[in-house]
Amino acid sequence: MSEATTYETLVNILRDELTIDPARVHPDASLIGELGFDSVAFAIGLVSIEEKLGVTLEQEALIVCKTVRDVVELIETTRARAGASAE
């Protein structure tokens, strides 16, 4: 899955699971400031990301993400590590 596809899927998760208007979402959007994330949003996001993208993220790693781009990079990094350890 490409980074662009990961980003698109993440935007869909934010729209469908957290009712965030996709027009407000951009790579540098602040999760807490611009998108209004709180602890519940992080928890819902974590579960949805794992279900829809098939990666297992550490909650601590997701919580330190500041922007949408950070979340995409975390997903891609986690996916790459999982692929490397499977080899």
Buried (B, 14 or more C-beta within 10 A) or exposed (E): EEEEEBBBBBBBBBBEBBEBEEEEBEBEBEBEEBBEBEEEBBEBBBEBBBEBBEBEBEEEBBEEBBBBBBBBBBBBEBBEEEEEEEE
